[in-house]
Amino acid sequence: MKNLDIVLAVVGGALVGASLGLLFAPKKGEDLRDDIVDYLESKGIRLKKAKLDRLVEELQEVAKK
């Protein structure tokens, strides 16, 4: 079980890091969200607009801490 926890932590950290990198890039918010959607879809994750908005808000809260 420990190995699975480590893998999940690494993958989760990579996703959060990539998302934060995109959020702080010098682009318009709409373009950034499109990039996030494209990135997540390339990894097999599909989000509706409301869920994406919630994800962005959560990432912003984490970045402020």
DSSP file (Angstrom, degrees, kcal/mol; ACC not computed):
  #  RESIDUE AA STRUCTURE BP1 BP2  ACC     N-H-->O    O-->H-N    N-H-->O    O-->H-N    TCO  KAPPA ALPHA  PHI   PSI    X-CA   Y-CA   Z-CA
    1    1 A M     >        0   0    0      0, 0.0     4,-2.0     0, 0.0     5,-0.2   0.000 360.0 360.0 360.0 -29.5    0.0    0.0    0.0
    2    2 A K  H  >  +     0   0    0      1,-0.2     4,-2.2     2,-0.2     5,-0.2   0.901 360.0  52.4 -63.1 -40.6    2.9    2.4    0.6
    3    3 A N  H  > S+     0   0    0      1,-0.2     4,-2.4     2,-0.2    -1,-0.2   0.902 108.5  50.6 -63.5 -40.3    4.1    2.3   -3.0
    4    4 A L  H  > S+     0   0    0      1,-0.2     4,-2.7     2,-0.2    -1,-0.2   0.901 108.9  52.0 -63.4 -41.0    0.6    3.2   -4.2
    5    5 A D  H  X S+     0   0    0     -4,-2.0     4,-2.2     2,-0.2    -1,-0.2   0.904 110.1  48.8 -61.4 -41.4    0.5    6.1   -1.8
    6    6 A I  H  X S+     0   0    0     -4,-2.2     4,-2.4     2,-0.2    -2,-0.2   0.927 111.9  48.1 -65.4 -44.8    3.8    7.4   -3.1
    7    7 A V  H  X S+     0   0    0     -4,-2.4     4,-2.6     1,-0.2     5,-0.2   0.928 112.7  48.5 -62.1 -45.5    2.7    7.1   -6.7
    8    8 A L  H  X S+     0   0    0     -4,-2.7     4,-2.7     1,-0.2    -1,-0.2   0.884 111.0  50.9 -63.3 -38.1   -0.6    8.9   -6.0
    9    9 A A  H  X S+     0   0    0     -4,-2.2     4,-2.5    -5,-0.2    -1,-0.2   0.910 111.9  47.0 -65.4 -41.9    1.2   11.6   -4.1
   10   10 A V  H  X S+     0   0    0     -4,-2.4     4,-2.4     2,-0.2    -2,-0.2   0.933 114.8  45.5 -65.6 -46.1    3.6   12.2   -7.0
   11   11 A V  H  X S+     0   0    0     -4,-2.6     4,-2.3     2,-0.2    -2,-0.2   0.923 114.6  48.4 -64.1 -44.4    0.9   12.2   -9.7
   12   12 A G  H  X S+     0   0    0     -4,-2.7     4,-2.4    -5,-0.2     5,-0.2   0.911 112.2  49.2 -62.3 -42.4   -1.3   14.5   -7.5
   13   13 A G  H  X S+     0   0    0     -4,-2.5     4,-2.8    -5,-0.2    -1,-0.2   0.890 110.1  51.3 -63.2 -39.6    1.7   16.9   -7.0
   14   14 A A  H  X S+     0   0    0     -4,-2.4     4,-2.6     2,-0.2     5,-0.2   0.912 111.0  47.8 -65.0 -41.9    2.5   16.9  -10.6
   15   15 A L  H  X S+     0   0    0     -4,-2.3     4,-2.4     2,-0.2    -2,-0.2   0.924 114.4  45.7 -64.8 -44.0   -1.1   17.8  -11.6
   16   16 A V  H  X S+     0   0    0     -4,-2.4     4,-2.7     2,-0.2     5,-0.2   0.922 114.2  49.3 -65.3 -43.1   -1.3   20.6   -9.0
   17   17 A G  H  X S+     0   0    0     -4,-2.8     4,-2.3     2,-0.2    -2,-0.2   0.918 112.6  46.6 -62.1 -44.4    2.1   21.9  -10.0
   18   18 A A  H  X S+     0   0    0     -4,-2.6     4,-2.1     2,-0.2    -1,-0.2   0.907 113.3  49.6 -64.6 -41.0    1.2   21.9  -13.7
   19   19 A S  H  X S+     0   0    0     -4,-2.4     4,-2.3    -5,-0.2    -2,-0.2   0.918 111.7  47.5 -65.1 -43.2   -2.1   23.6  -12.9
   20   20 A L  H  X S+     0   0    0     -4,-2.7     4,-1.9     2,-0.2    -1,-0.2   0.888 109.5  54.4 -65.5 -37.8   -0.5   26.3  -10.8
   21   21 A G  H  < S+     0   0    0     -4,-2.3     4,-0.3    -5,-0.2    -1,-0.2   0.909 110.6  46.1 -60.6 -41.5    2.1   26.9  -13.5
   22   22 A L  H >< S+     0   0    0     -4,-2.1     3,-1.0     1,-0.2    -2,-0.2   0.892 109.7  54.4 -67.5 -39.0   -0.7   27.4  -16.0
   23   23 A L  H 3< S+     0   0    0     -4,-2.3    -1,-0.2     1,-0.2    -2,-0.2   0.839 111.1  44.8 -65.6 -32.3   -2.6   29.7  -13.6
   24   24 A F  T 3< S+     0   0    0     -4,-1.9    -1,-0.2    -5,-0.1    -2,-0.2   0.408  88.2 111.9 -93.8   3.3    0.4   32.0  -13.1
   25   25 A A  S <  S-     0   0    0     -3,-1.0     2,-2.3    -4,-0.3     7,-0.1  -0.437  84.2-104.2 -72.4 150.7    1.3   32.1  -16.8
   26   26 A P  S    S+     0   0    0      0, 0.0     2,-0.3     0, 0.0    -1,-0.1  -0.414  81.2 110.7 -79.3  69.6    0.9   35.5  -18.5
   27   27 A K  S    S-     0   0    0     -2,-2.3     2,-0.1    -5,-0.2     0, 0.0  -0.881  75.9 -86.2-132.0 166.2   -2.3   34.7  -20.4
   28   28 A K     >  -     0   0    0     -2,-0.3     4,-2.3     1,-0.1     5,-0.2  -0.424  41.6-116.1 -68.1 150.3   -5.9   35.6  -20.3
   29   29 A G  H  > S+     0   0    0      1,-0.2     4,-2.6     2,-0.2     5,-0.2   0.867 114.1  53.2 -56.6 -41.1   -8.0   33.6  -17.9
   30   30 A E  H  > S+     0   0    0      1,-0.2     4,-2.0     2,-0.2    -1,-0.2   0.916 110.3  46.9 -63.8 -42.9  -10.2   32.1  -20.7
   31   31 A D  H  > S+     0   0    0      2,-0.2     4,-2.1     1,-0.2    -1,-0.2   0.884 111.9  52.3 -64.5 -38.2   -7.1   30.9  -22.6
   32   32 A L  H  X S+     0   0    0     -4,-2.3     4,-2.5     2,-0.2    -2,-0.2   0.912 108.4  49.3 -64.3 -43.9   -5.7   29.5  -19.4
   33   33 A R  H  X S+     0   0    0     -4,-2.6     4,-2.6     1,-0.2    -1,-0.2   0.890 109.6  52.1 -64.5 -38.5   -8.8   27.5  -18.7
   34   34 A D  H  X S+     0   0    0     -4,-2.0     4,-2.6     2,-0.2    -1,-0.2   0.908 109.9  49.6 -61.9 -40.6   -8.9   26.2  -22.2
   35   35 A D  H  X S+     0   0    0     -4,-2.1     4,-2.5     2,-0.2    -2,-0.2   0.897 110.4  49.9 -64.1 -40.5   -5.2   25.1  -21.7
   36   36 A I  H  X S+     0   0    0     -4,-2.5     4,-2.8     2,-0.2     5,-0.2   0.926 111.5  48.6 -64.0 -44.1   -6.1   23.4  -18.4
   37   37 A V  H  X S+     0   0    0     -4,-2.6     4,-2.7     1,-0.2    -2,-0.2   0.927 112.2  48.9 -60.8 -45.6   -9.0   21.6  -20.1
   38   38 A D  H  X S+     0   0    0     -4,-2.6     4,-1.9     2,-0.2    -2,-0.2   0.911 112.5  48.3 -61.2 -42.6   -6.8   20.5  -23.0
   39   39 A Y  H  X S+     0   0    0     -4,-2.5     4,-0.9     2,-0.2    -2,-0.2   0.937 113.5  45.9 -63.3 -47.7   -4.2   19.2  -20.6
   40   40 A L  H ><>S+     0   0    0     -4,-2.8     5,-2.9     1,-0.2     3,-0.7   0.897 111.5  52.1 -64.5 -40.1   -6.6   17.3  -18.4
   41   41 A E  H ><5S+     0   0    0     -4,-2.7     3,-1.5     1,-0.2    -1,-0.2   0.862 103.9  57.4 -64.6 -34.5   -8.3   15.8  -21.5
   42   42 A S  H 3<5S+     0   0    0     -4,-1.9    -1,-0.2     1,-0.3    -2,-0.2   0.762 107.5  49.1 -66.2 -22.6   -4.9   14.6  -22.8
   43   43 A K  T <<5S-     0   0    0     -4,-0.9    -1,-0.3    -3,-0.7    -2,-0.2   0.344 126.8-102.1 -94.8   4.2   -4.6   12.7  -19.4
   44   44 A G  T < 5S+     0   0    0     -3,-1.5     2,-0.5     1,-0.3    -3,-0.2   0.650  81.7 128.9  87.4  15.6   -8.1   11.2  -19.8
   45   45 A I      < -     0   0    0     -5,-2.9     2,-0.5    -6,-0.1    -1,-0.3  -0.919  37.6-167.5-109.5 124.0   -9.9   13.5  -17.4
   46   46 A R        -     0   0    0     -2,-0.5     2,-0.4    -3,-0.1    -9,-0.0  -0.943   7.1-176.8-113.6 128.5  -13.0   15.3  -18.6
   47   47 A L        -     0   0    0     -2,-0.5     2,-0.2   -10,-0.1    -6,-0.0  -0.950  21.3-131.8-124.0 142.8  -14.5   18.2  -16.6
   48   48 A K     >  -     0   0    0     -2,-0.4     4,-2.5     1,-0.1     5,-0.2  -0.485  38.1-101.6 -81.4 164.1  -17.6   20.2  -17.1
   49   49 A K  H  > S+     0   0    0      1,-0.2     4,-2.7     2,-0.2     5,-0.2   0.877 121.5  52.2 -56.3 -42.2  -17.3   24.0  -16.8
   50   50 A A  H  > S+     0   0    0      1,-0.2     4,-1.9     2,-0.2    -1,-0.2   0.905 111.6  46.2 -63.6 -41.1  -18.7   24.2  -13.3
   51   51 A K  H  > S+     0   0    0      2,-0.2     4,-2.4    -3,-0.2    -1,-0.2   0.875 111.9  51.7 -69.1 -36.8  -16.2   21.6  -12.1
   52   52 A L  H  X S+     0   0    0     -4,-2.5     4,-2.6     2,-0.2    -2,-0.2   0.920 108.9  50.5 -64.9 -42.7  -13.4   23.3  -13.8
   53   53 A D  H  X S+     0   0    0     -4,-2.7     4,-2.2     1,-0.2    -2,-0.2   0.902 111.0  49.1 -60.8 -40.6  -14.4   26.6  -12.2
   54   54 A R  H  X S+     0   0    0     -4,-1.9     4,-2.3     2,-0.2    -1,-0.2   0.897 110.4  51.0 -65.3 -40.6  -14.4   24.9   -8.8
   55   55 A L  H  X S+     0   0    0     -4,-2.4     4,-2.4     2,-0.2    -2,-0.2   0.920 109.9  49.6 -62.2 -44.4  -11.0   23.4   -9.5
   56   56 A V  H  X S+     0   0    0     -4,-2.6     4,-2.3     1,-0.2    -2,-0.2   0.908 110.4  50.4 -62.5 -42.4   -9.5   26.8  -10.4
   57   57 A E  H  X S+     0   0    0     -4,-2.2     4,-2.0     2,-0.2    -1,-0.2   0.912 111.0  48.9 -62.3 -42.3  -11.0   28.3   -7.2
   58   58 A E  H  X S+     0   0    0     -4,-2.3     4,-2.2     1,-0.2    -2,-0.2   0.903 111.0  49.9 -64.5 -40.6   -9.5   25.6   -5.1
   59   59 A L  H  X S+     0   0    0     -4,-2.4     4,-2.3     1,-0.2    -1,-0.2   0.877 109.0  52.4 -65.9 -36.9   -6.1   26.0   -6.7
   60   60 A Q  H  X S+     0   0    0     -4,-2.3     4,-1.6     2,-0.2    -1,-0.2   0.897 108.7  50.4 -64.7 -39.3   -6.2   29.7   -6.2
   61   61 A E  H  X S+     0   0    0     -4,-2.0     4,-0.9     1,-0.2    -2,-0.2   0.918 111.4  47.9 -64.2 -42.7   -6.9   29.2   -2.5
   62   62 A V  H >< S+     0   0    0     -4,-2.2     3,-0.6     1,-0.2    -2,-0.2   0.897 110.1  52.8 -64.2 -39.5   -4.0   26.8   -2.2
   63   63 A A  H 3< S+     0   0    0     -4,-2.3    -1,-0.2     1,-0.2    -2,-0.2   0.808 104.7  55.8 -67.7 -29.0   -1.7   29.2   -4.0
   64   64 A K  H 3<        0   0    0     -4,-1.6    -1,-0.2     1,-0.2    -2,-0.2   0.753 360.0 360.0 -74.0 -24.0   -2.6   32.0   -1.6
   65   65 A K    <<        0   0    0     -4,-0.9    -1,-0.2    -3,-0.6    -2,-0.2   0.470 360.0 360.0 -75.3 360.0   -1.6   30.0    1.5
